[in-house]
Amino acid sequence: MSESMSPTLLAQFTPDESTVYQRLSRQRQCTSTELIKHCSIANPHGLIAAINQKLVDSDWHIFVSVARSSKPQAAPIAYYRLCRKPVLR
């Protein structure tokens, strides 16, 4: 778990959100495919959006980037990275 994550905030996470956050805390980055396969998450992008809403007042956020597939029928793969927010001065 990240060192600055408050237990109160973690208590607000659903079980799926907690599973994904813990995976990102360990690995720092994962793909939508990994979340679907290893965490049984049906809608990774929606879940990440919900987690980011809960992280608004913390030092952390999950950066999302999407790689388009060259195959028209293939779904794009999203990459999620847990990042510390930059300090604004």
N, C-alpha and C positions, 0 to 999 in steps of 0.2 A: 504494500500500500504506500502511496506517496506520503512523504513525511509531513506535509502541511494540510492534509485532508482531515477535516474535523469529523469526529464520530457522529455528530449530529447530522451532518450532510450525508454521510454514508448510510445512516438510518433511513433517510428519505428515498434511497434507491430501491427500486423493485428488485426481485431476485435476478431477473435478466440483466438489468442495468448493473447490478453489483458484479455479476459474472463477467460482463464485458469490461467493466472498469478494472477489475482485478487482472484480467488478461492483458489489457493495455498497460497496466502498472508494471507487470512483469516483462513484457516484450517491447513496450513503447510504440510498436506499430503492428498492425495486422490488416488483413483484407476482408472485404465483405464475404468472400468465399469461405475464409477461415471461420468467421463468426457463424455463418450458416452451418458449416460442417461440424465444427468442434463445440460450438456453444448452443446449437439448435435454435438460432435466432432467425425468425421468419422475415423480418423487415429491419435489416441492420441500419439503414440510413435513418429511418424513423426513430429507432432506439438511440442512436448517437445524437440526434437532434434533441431528444428528451434529456439525455445526460448533460449535454451542453447547456440546456436551460437551467439545470440544477447547479451547474458549475459557474454560473455567471458571477457570483460574488466570491469565488475562490481564486487561487493563484494558477489554476489549471484550465485548459480547454482541450478539446479534441479537434485537431485539424483534419479536414476532409479533402481528399483529392480524388478525382475520378478519371480513370484511363478508359478511353473509348476502345472498343474492339473493332478490328478490321472486318469482322464477320457481322453482317447486318442482323442476323437472328440471335447473336450472342448478347447477353446482358453486359453492360459496362461493369468493370471491377472497380470498386471504391477502395481507397487506402485510407486508414485511420491512424493518426499518430497523436499520442498524448503529449502535450507540450505545456511548459510553464509559460504563462502570459508574460510578455515583455513589461519591464518596469518603465512607466512613463514619468518623465521628470518635468 
